[in-house]
C-alpha cells in the first residue's frame, strides 16, 4: 500500500503519519529490506517510500509543505 500515492495522501491528511504508534509500525516493517523478503515485493516503489519515512526528520519535513 505504501506504493499508492492516494493512500499516502490519506495517511497525511488524516494525520496517521504523525501518530507515534503508526511510526512504530513503519519501523517494524523494516524487515522487508532483508534479502529473503525483497524478492517477494511486487511494488518496489513502496519500499522507496518506506525508506523515506524511516529517514530521520522526513515526516516532520512533510508536515509543512
N, CA, C and O atoms as a printed pandas DataFrame, in Angstrom:
     atom_number atom_name residue_name chain_id  residue_number  x_coord  y_coord  z_coord
0              1         N          UNK        A               1    0.807   -1.199    0.000
1              2        CA          UNK        A               1    0.000    0.000    0.000
2              3         C          UNK        A               1    0.853    1.266    0.000
3              4         O          UNK        A               1    0.393    2.320   -0.440
4              5         N          UNK        A               2    2.072    1.175    0.482
5              6        CA          UNK        A               2    2.910    2.364    0.532
6              7         C          UNK        A               2    3.363    2.815   -0.855
7              8         O          UNK        A               2    3.981    3.872   -0.988
8              9         N          UNK        A               3    3.070    2.046   -1.864
9             10        CA          UNK        A               3    3.388    2.434   -3.227
10            11         C          UNK        A               3    2.268    3.225   -3.882
11            12         O          UNK        A               3    2.446    3.739   -4.986
12            13         N          UNK        A               4    1.113    3.335   -3.226
13            14        CA          UNK        A               4   -0.049    4.031   -3.762
14            15         C          UNK        A               4   -0.066    5.473   -3.261
15            16         O          UNK        A               4   -0.163    5.723   -2.060
16            17         N          UNK        A               5    0.030    6.412   -4.190
17            18        CA          UNK        A               5    0.097    7.832   -3.837
18            19         C          UNK        A               5   -1.189    8.290   -3.138
19            20         O          UNK        A               5   -1.129    9.092   -2.206
20            21         N          UNK        A               6   -2.325    7.800   -3.567
21            22        CA          UNK        A               6   -3.588    8.167   -2.940
22            23         C          UNK        A               6   -3.643    7.723   -1.484
23            24         O          UNK        A               6   -4.140    8.449   -0.624
24            25         N          UNK        A               7   -3.133    6.537   -1.219
25            26        CA          UNK        A               7   -3.089    6.027    0.154
26            27         C          UNK        A               7   -2.165    6.886    1.015
27            28         O          UNK        A               7   -2.496    7.212    2.155
28            29         N          UNK        A               8   -1.026    7.244    0.475
29            30        CA          UNK        A               8   -0.081    8.092    1.217
30            31         C          UNK        A               8   -0.696    9.460    1.504
31            32         O          UNK        A               8   -0.500   10.021    2.582
32            33         N          UNK        A               9   -1.426    9.982    0.553
33            34        CA          UNK        A               9   -2.086   11.271    0.755
34            35         C          UNK        A               9   -3.103   11.175    1.891
35            36         O          UNK        A               9   -3.197   12.082    2.718
36            37         N          UNK        A              10   -3.858   10.087    1.934
37            38        CA          UNK        A              10   -4.839    9.916    3.001
38            39         C          UNK        A              10   -4.168    9.756    4.370
39            40         O          UNK        A              10   -4.676   10.252    5.376
40            41         N          UNK        A              11   -3.030    9.065    4.403
41            42        CA          UNK        A              11   -2.289    8.953    5.665
42            43         C          UNK        A              11   -1.873   10.333    6.157
43            44         O          UNK        A              11   -1.919   10.615    7.354
44            45         N          UNK        A              12   -1.472   11.178    5.234
45            46        CA          UNK        A              12   -1.064   12.541    5.578
46            47         C          UNK        A              12   -2.254   13.379    6.035
47            48         O          UNK        A              12   -2.198   14.021    7.084
48            49         N          UNK        A              13   -3.322   13.373    5.255
49            50        CA          UNK        A              13   -4.492   14.200    5.540
50            51         C          UNK        A              13   -5.144   13.802    6.866
51            52         O          UNK        A              13   -5.566   14.663    7.638
52            53         N          UNK        A              14   -5.224   12.512    7.121
53            54        CA          UNK        A              14   -5.882   12.035    8.340
54            55         C          UNK        A              14   -4.964   12.032    9.561
55            56         O          UNK        A              14   -5.400   11.718   10.668
56            57         N          UNK        A              15   -3.699   12.381    9.358
57            58        CA          UNK        A              15   -2.775   12.532   10.479
58            59         C          UNK        A              15   -2.117   11.258   10.964
59            60         O          UNK        A              15   -1.436   11.276   11.989
60            61         N          UNK        A              16   -2.298   10.157   10.264
61            62        CA          UNK        A              16   -1.685    8.904   10.696
62            63         C          UNK        A              16   -0.161    8.964   10.679
63            64         O          UNK        A              16    0.495    8.348   11.519
64            65         N          UNK        A              17    0.394    9.693    9.742
65            66        CA          UNK        A              17    1.854    9.768    9.637
66            67         C          UNK        A              17    2.488   10.372   10.876
67            68         O          UNK        A              17    3.654   10.110   11.171
68            69         N          UNK        A              18    1.739   11.166   11.595
69            70        CA          UNK        A              18    2.279   11.875   12.757
70            71         C          UNK        A              18    1.981   11.162   14.069
71            72         O          UNK        A              18    2.422   11.597   15.133
72            73         N          UNK        A              19    1.233   10.068   13.993
73            74        CA          UNK        A              19    0.908    9.273   15.172
74            75         C          UNK        A              19    2.108    8.401   15.527
75            76         O          UNK        A              19    2.643    7.691   14.675
76            77         N          UNK        A              20    2.518    8.459   16.765
77            78        CA          UNK        A              20    3.700    7.712   17.211
78            79         C          UNK        A              20    3.533    6.206   17.003
79            80         O          UNK        A              20    4.487    5.522   16.634
80            81         N          UNK        A              21    2.331    5.690   17.236
81            82        CA          UNK        A              21    2.102    4.245   17.058
82            83         C          UNK        A              21    2.253    3.840   15.598
83            84         O          UNK        A              21    2.780    2.767   15.304
84            85         N          UNK        A              22    1.795    4.689   14.680
85            86        CA          UNK        A              22    1.931    4.378   13.261
86            87         C          UNK        A              22    3.392    4.437   12.835
87            88         O          UNK        A              22    3.834    3.627   12.019
88            89         N          UNK        A              23    4.135    5.377   13.374
89            90        CA          UNK        A              23    5.559    5.465   13.070
90            91         C          UNK        A              23    6.301    4.224   13.577
91            92         O          UNK        A              23    7.230    3.751   12.923
92            93         N          UNK        A              24    5.900    3.700   14.728
93            94        CA          UNK        A              24    6.494    2.459   15.236
94            95         C          UNK        A              24    6.153    1.292   14.317
95            96         O          UNK        A              24    6.985    0.416   14.082
96            97         N          UNK        A              25    4.929    1.285   13.799
97            98        CA          UNK        A              25    4.518    0.261   12.852
98            99         C          UNK        A              25    5.393    0.306   11.597
99           100         O          UNK        A              25    5.832   -0.733   11.102
100          101         N          UNK        A              26    5.642    1.507   11.092
101          102        CA          UNK        A              26    6.501    1.650    9.916
102          103         C          UNK        A              26    7.913    1.150   10.207
103          104         O          UNK        A              26    8.518    0.487    9.365
104          105         N          UNK        A              27    8.440    1.458   11.383
105          106        CA          UNK        A              27    9.773    0.953   11.746
106          107         C          UNK        A              27    9.778   -0.567   11.805
107          108         O          UNK        A              27   10.783   -1.202   11.488
108          109         N          UNK        A              28    8.655   -1.149   12.211
109          110        CA          UNK        A              28    8.538   -2.601   12.259
110          111         C          UNK        A              28    8.566   -3.246   10.885
111          112         O          UNK        A              28    8.889   -4.427   10.759
112          113         N          UNK        A              29    8.233   -2.491    9.868
113          114        CA          UNK        A              29    8.248   -3.027    8.501
114          115         C          UNK        A              29    9.641   -3.060    7.887
115          116         O          UNK        A              29    9.804   -3.493    6.746
116          117         N          UNK        A              30   10.627   -2.616    8.616
117          118        CA          UNK        A              30   11.982   -2.564    8.060
118          119         C          UNK        A              30   12.543   -3.952    7.747
119          120         O          UNK        A              30   13.542   -4.064    7.036
120          121         N          UNK        A              31   11.916   -5.007    8.264
121          122        CA          UNK        A              31   12.365   -6.364    7.925
122          123         C          UNK        A              31   12.203   -6.642    6.434
123          124         O          UNK        A              31   12.847   -7.547    5.903
124          125         N          UNK        A              32   11.356   -5.879    5.754
125          126        CA          UNK        A              32   11.125   -6.096    4.331
126          127         C          UNK        A              32   12.359   -5.823    3.478
127          128         O          UNK        A              32   12.404   -6.227    2.316
128          129         N          UNK        A              33   13.354   -5.147    4.034
129          130        CA          UNK        A              33   14.584   -4.874    3.294
130          131         C          UNK        A              33   15.554   -6.050    3.316
131          132         O          UNK        A              33   16.599   -6.000    2.667
132          133         N          UNK        A              34   15.225   -7.102    4.051
133          134        CA          UNK        A              34   16.075   -8.288    4.080
134          135         C          UNK        A              34   15.939   -9.037    2.756
135          136         O          UNK        A              34   14.878   -9.049    2.131
136          137         N          UNK        A              35   17.024   -9.648    2.358
137          138        CA          UNK        A              35   17.101  -10.270    1.036
138          139         C          UNK        A              35   15.978  -11.279    0.783
139          140         O          UNK        A              35   15.431  -11.332   -0.318
140          141         N          UNK        A              36   15.638  -12.067    1.781
141          142        CA          UNK        A              36   14.621  -13.111    1.572
142          143         C          UNK        A              36   13.237  -12.523    1.311
143          144         O          UNK        A              36   12.393  -13.190    0.713
144          145         N          UNK        A              37   12.987  -11.292    1.745
145          146        CA          UNK        A              37   11.695  -10.660    1.536
146          147         C          UNK        A              37   11.679   -9.793    0.282
147          148         O          UNK        A              37   10.624   -9.616   -0.327
148          149         N          UNK        A              38   12.811   -9.259   -0.109
149          150        CA          UNK        A              38   12.865   -8.358   -1.265
150          151         C          UNK        A              38   12.336   -9.010   -2.537
151          152         O          UNK        A              38   11.684   -8.350   -3.346
152          153         N          UNK        A              39   12.604  -10.273   -2.715
153          154        CA          UNK        A              39   12.168  -10.934   -3.943
154          155         C          UNK        A              39   10.656  -11.114   -4.013
155          156         O          UNK        A              39   10.115  -11.398   -5.082
156          157         N          UNK        A              40    9.973  -10.952   -2.888
157          158        CA          UNK        A              40    8.526  -11.112   -2.855
158          159         C          UNK        A              40    7.768   -9.797   -3.048
159          160         O          UNK        A              40    6.544   -9.792   -3.180
160          161         N          UNK        A              41    8.493   -8.702   -3.064
161          162        CA          UNK        A              41    7.860   -7.390   -3.180
162          163         C          UNK        A              41    7.387   -7.169   -4.613
163          164         O          UNK        A              41    8.165   -7.299   -5.558
164          165         N          UNK        A              42    6.133   -6.839   -4.764
165          166        CA          UNK        A              42    5.562   -6.645   -6.086
166          167         C          UNK        A              42    5.655   -5.192   -6.543
167          168         O          UNK        A              42    5.778   -4.924   -7.738
168          169         N          UNK        A              43    5.597   -4.257   -5.601
169          170        CA          UNK        A              43    5.647   -2.834   -5.929
170          171         C          UNK        A              43    6.823   -2.199   -5.187
171          172         O          UNK        A              43    6.661   -1.740   -4.056
172          173         N          UNK        A              44    7.990   -2.168   -5.802
173          174        CA          UNK        A              44    9.190   -1.674   -5.116
174          175         C          UNK        A              44    9.137   -0.195   -4.749
175          176         O          UNK        A              44    9.894    0.243   -3.883
176          177         N          UNK        A              45    8.259    0.588   -5.386
177          178        CA          UNK        A              45    8.164    1.991   -5.006
178          179         C          UNK        A              45    7.651    2.131   -3.568
179          180         O          UNK        A              45    7.910    3.142   -2.914
180          181         N          UNK        A              46    6.939    1.139   -3.086
181          182        CA          UNK        A              46    6.508    1.140   -1.688
182          183         C          UNK        A              46    7.696    1.050   -0.744
183          184         O          UNK        A              46    7.687    1.656    0.328
184          185         N          UNK        A              47    8.715    0.300   -1.134
185          186        CA          UNK        A              47    9.931    0.211   -0.316
186          187         C          UNK        A              47   10.676    1.539   -0.304
187          188         O          UNK        A              47   11.231    1.938    0.720
188          189         N          UNK        A              48   10.685    2.219   -1.443
189          190        CA          UNK        A              48   11.342    3.517   -1.501
190          191         C          UNK        A              48   10.635    4.494   -0.572
191          192         O          UNK        A              48   11.280    5.257    0.148
192          193         N          UNK        A              49    9.294    4.467   -0.593
193          194        CA          UNK        A              49    8.528    5.348    0.294
194          195         C          UNK        A              49    8.767    4.983    1.754
195          196         O          UNK        A              49    8.906    5.869    2.597
196          197         N          UNK        A              50    8.817    3.697    2.062
197          198        CA          UNK        A              50    9.089    3.259    3.432
198          199         C          UNK        A              50   10.459    3.738    3.882
199          200         O          UNK        A              50   10.626    4.211    5.006
200          201         N          UNK        A              51   11.435    3.610    2.996
201          202        CA          UNK        A              51   12.784    4.082    3.319
202          203         C          UNK        A              51   12.782    5.580    3.607
203          204         O          UNK        A              51   13.489    6.044    4.501
204          205         N          UNK        A              52   11.996    6.327    2.859
205          206        CA          UNK        A              52   11.885    7.773    3.092
206          207         C          UNK        A              52   11.261    8.047    4.449
207          208         O          UNK        A              52   11.746    8.900    5.192
208          209         N          UNK        A              53   10.196    7.337    4.780
209          210        CA          UNK        A              53    9.526    7.546    6.067
210          211         C          UNK        A              53   10.434    7.197    7.238
211          212         O          UNK        A              53   10.311    7.786    8.312
212          213         N          UNK        A              54   11.327    6.264    7.046
213          214        CA          UNK        A              54   12.216    5.841    8.129
214          215         C          UNK        A              54   13.394    6.791    8.324
215          216         O          UNK        A              54   14.071    6.742    9.351
216          217         N          UNK        A              55   13.637    7.655    7.337
217          218        CA          UNK        A              55   14.723    8.623    7.466
218          219         C          UNK        A              55   14.419    9.628    8.568
219          220         O          UNK        A              55   13.282   10.073    8.721
220          221         N          UNK        A              56   15.428    9.974    9.318
221          222        CA          UNK        A              56   15.293   10.925   10.426
222          223         C          UNK        A              56   14.792   12.274    9.927
223          224         O          UNK        A              56   15.410   12.879    9.050
224          225         N          UNK        A              57   13.686   12.748   10.473
225          226        CA          UNK        A              57   13.174   14.066   10.157
226          227         C          UNK        A              57   12.313   14.162    8.904
227          228         O          UNK        A              57   11.802   15.240    8.599
228          229         N          UNK        A              58   12.138   13.080    8.177
229          230        CA          UNK        A              58   11.380   13.146    6.921
230          231         C          UNK        A              58    9.916   13.478    7.170
231          232         O          UNK        A              58    9.360   14.350    6.502
232          233         N          UNK        A              59    9.289   12.803    8.113
233          234        CA          UNK        A              59    7.876   13.025    8.383
234          235         C          UNK        A              59    7.631   14.446    8.861
235          236         O          UNK        A              59    6.634   15.071    8.498
236          237         N          UNK        A              60    8.538   14.948    9.669
237          238        CA          UNK        A              60    8.397   16.337   10.130
238          239         C          UNK        A              60    8.550   17.324    8.966
239          240         O          UNK        A              60    7.912   18.377    8.951
240          241         N          UNK        A              61    9.392   16.978    8.000
241          242        CA          UNK        A              61    9.607   17.882    6.878
242          243         C          UNK        A              61    8.400   17.976    5.950
243          244         O          UNK        A              61    8.210   19.001    5.296
244          245         N          UNK        A              62    7.578   16.922    5.878
245          246        CA          UNK        A              62    6.410   16.990    5.003
246          247         C          UNK        A              62    5.193   17.567    5.720
247          248         O          UNK        A              62    4.152   17.794    5.103
248          249         N          UNK        A              63    5.324   17.800    7.009
249          250        CA          UNK        A              63    4.219   18.380    7.775
250          251         C          UNK        A              63    3.878   19.776    7.254
251          252         O          UNK        A              63    2.704   20.125    7.140
252          253         N          UNK        A              64    4.884   20.562    6.942
253          254        CA          UNK        A              64    4.689   21.919    6.423
254          255         C          UNK        A              64    5.283   22.022    5.022
255          256         O          UNK        A              64    6.472   22.301    4.861
256          257         N          UNK        A              65    4.439   21.792    4.003
257          258        CA          UNK        A              65    4.959   21.789    2.628
258          259         C          UNK        A              65    5.477   23.153    2.195
259          260         O          UNK        A              65    5.944   23.306    1.066
